[in-house]
Amino acid sequence: MAGAVESRLAELGLTLPAVVPPLASYQPAVQSGVYVYTSGQLPMVDGKLAVTGKVGAEVTPDEAKELANTCALNALAAVKSVAGDLDRIKRVVKVVGFVASASDFTGQPAVINGASELLSAVLGDKGVHARSAVGVAVLPLDAPVEVEVQVEIVDA
């Protein structure tokens, strides 16, 4: 039986993906006290990056915003792998987004809005968070976007 959060995902036409396996020596998410921290989540779909390249060059800002949305969905899957149930999320505390940017691209906040908007749409007020959006030269696998999330959870 799906919980409220997963029911909301379904209402939005979204399906929680399988947890993206680590690319190196780390865990997709860990819990410390009442917090779950995700590792950086790439926009992987079915084990592959949909798009590669720099935002503002090979990747448009609108494409990158959709990729950030995918990163946030992958982050929710990582949270569930540790918390067991997305309904345990009390609130999203912090989102950090990295955008592999062409040298003249300055629209990182608009790109990471893709992640923020997904979290708000799925979790309502619990999805409102603090955030950083950072431009970087390159990301793993030449991904355009990477997102990490910190959530506070309640006892099971």
C-alpha positions as CSV (number, residue, x, y, z in Angstrom):
1,M,0.0,0.0,0.0
2,A,1.5,3.3,-1.1
3,G,1.8,6.1,1.5
4,A,0.7,9.7,1.0
5,V,4.0,10.8,-0.5
6,E,4.1,8.0,-3.1
7,S,0.4,8.6,-3.8
8,R,1.2,12.2,-4.5
9,L,4.0,11.2,-6.8
10,A,1.5,9.0,-8.7
11,E,-1.0,11.9,-8.9
12,L,1.8,13.9,-10.5
13,G,2.4,11.1,-13.1
14,L,5.7,10.2,-11.5
15,T,7.1,6.8,-10.3
16,L,9.7,6.5,-7.7
17,P,12.7,4.9,-9.4
18,A,15.0,2.3,-8.0
19,V,17.9,3.7,-6.1
20,V,20.8,4.6,-8.4
21,P,23.8,2.3,-7.5
22,P,26.9,4.1,-6.3
23,L,29.5,5.0,-8.9
24,A,32.4,4.7,-6.4
25,S,33.0,4.0,-2.7
26,Y,30.0,5.6,-0.9
27,Q,26.3,4.9,0.0
28,P,23.4,6.6,-1.8
29,A,22.1,7.9,1.5
30,V,22.9,7.6,5.2
31,Q,21.0,8.4,8.4
32,S,22.5,10.3,11.3
33,G,20.0,10.9,14.2
34,V,16.9,12.4,12.7
35,Y,18.6,13.4,9.4
36,V,19.0,11.5,6.1
37,Y,21.7,12.8,3.8
38,T,21.8,11.8,0.2
39,S,25.0,11.5,-1.8
40,G,25.0,13.7,-5.0
41,Q,22.3,12.3,-7.3
42,L,22.9,12.4,-11.0
43,P,20.0,12.5,-13.5
44,M,20.2,8.8,-14.1
45,V,17.2,7.1,-15.8
46,D,17.3,3.3,-16.1
47,G,21.0,3.3,-15.2
48,K,22.1,5.8,-17.8
49,L,22.5,9.6,-18.1
50,A,19.8,10.9,-20.4
51,V,22.1,13.9,-21.4
52,T,25.7,14.9,-21.0
53,G,27.5,18.2,-21.4
54,K,27.7,21.7,-20.0
55,V,24.6,23.8,-19.4
56,G,24.7,26.9,-21.6
57,A,26.6,24.9,-24.3
58,E,25.4,21.4,-25.2
59,V,22.5,21.4,-22.7
60,T,19.8,24.1,-22.6
61,P,18.8,25.6,-19.2
62,D,15.3,24.1,-19.7
63,E,16.7,20.7,-20.3
64,A,18.9,21.1,-17.3
65,K,16.0,22.1,-15.1
66,E,14.2,18.9,-16.1
67,L,17.4,16.9,-15.3
68,A,17.5,18.6,-11.8
69,N,13.9,17.3,-11.4
70,T,15.1,13.8,-12.1
71,C,18.0,14.2,-9.6
72,A,15.4,15.1,-6.9
73,L,13.3,12.1,-7.7
74,N,16.4,9.9,-7.4
75,A,17.2,11.6,-4.1
76,L,13.7,10.7,-2.8
77,A,14.4,7.1,-3.8
78,A,17.7,7.2,-1.8
79,V,15.9,8.7,1.2
80,K,13.3,5.9,1.1
81,S,16.1,3.3,0.9
82,V,17.2,4.5,4.4
83,A,14.0,5.8,6.0
84,G,11.8,2.9,4.7
85,D,8.9,5.2,4.1
86,L,8.8,8.7,2.5
87,D,5.9,9.6,4.8
88,R,8.5,9.8,7.6
89,I,9.9,13.0,6.0
90,K,9.2,15.8,8.5
91,R,10.8,18.4,6.1
92,V,13.5,18.9,3.5
93,V,16.1,20.9,5.3
94,K,18.7,21.6,2.6
95,V,19.3,21.1,-1.1
96,V,22.6,21.6,-2.8
97,G,22.7,21.7,-6.6
98,F,25.7,21.6,-8.8
99,V,25.5,22.7,-12.5
100,A,28.2,21.9,-15.0
101,S,28.3,25.3,-16.6
102,A,29.6,26.8,-19.8
103,S,32.0,29.6,-18.8
104,D,29.5,32.4,-19.4
105,F,26.4,30.6,-17.9
106,T,25.0,32.2,-14.8
107,G,21.5,30.7,-14.5
108,Q,22.3,28.0,-11.9
109,P,19.5,29.0,-9.6
110,A,16.9,28.6,-12.3
111,V,18.3,25.1,-13.2
112,I,18.1,23.9,-9.6
113,N,14.6,25.2,-9.4
114,G,13.7,21.9,-11.1
115,A,14.7,20.0,-8.0
116,S,13.1,22.5,-5.6
117,E,9.8,22.6,-7.5
118,L,9.6,18.8,-7.5
119,L,10.2,18.6,-3.8
120,S,7.6,21.2,-3.1
121,A,5.1,19.6,-5.5
122,V,5.5,16.2,-3.9
123,L,5.9,17.2,-0.2
124,G,4.0,20.6,0.0
125,D,5.2,22.8,2.9
126,K,7.5,19.9,4.0
127,G,9.4,20.3,0.8
128,V,10.3,24.0,1.3
129,H,14.1,24.2,2.1
130,A,17.3,26.1,2.2
131,R,19.4,25.8,-0.9
132,S,22.7,26.4,-2.7
133,A,23.1,26.4,-6.5
134,V,26.7,26.2,-7.6
135,G,28.3,26.3,-11.1
136,V,31.2,23.9,-11.6
137,A,33.5,23.0,-14.5
138,V,32.6,19.3,-14.7
139,L,30.6,16.7,-12.9
140,P,30.9,12.9,-12.8
141,L,30.2,11.1,-16.1
142,D,30.0,14.6,-17.7
143,A,26.5,15.0,-16.1
144,P,25.0,18.5,-16.5
145,V,23.5,18.5,-13.0
146,E,23.9,16.9,-9.6
147,V,21.7,17.3,-6.5
148,E,22.1,16.3,-2.9
149,V,19.3,16.6,-0.3
150,Q,19.2,16.6,3.5
151,V,15.9,15.7,5.1
152,E,14.6,15.5,8.7
153,I,12.6,12.4,9.5
154,V,10.3,11.4,12.3
155,D,10.4,8.1,14.2
156,A,8.8,5.1,12.5
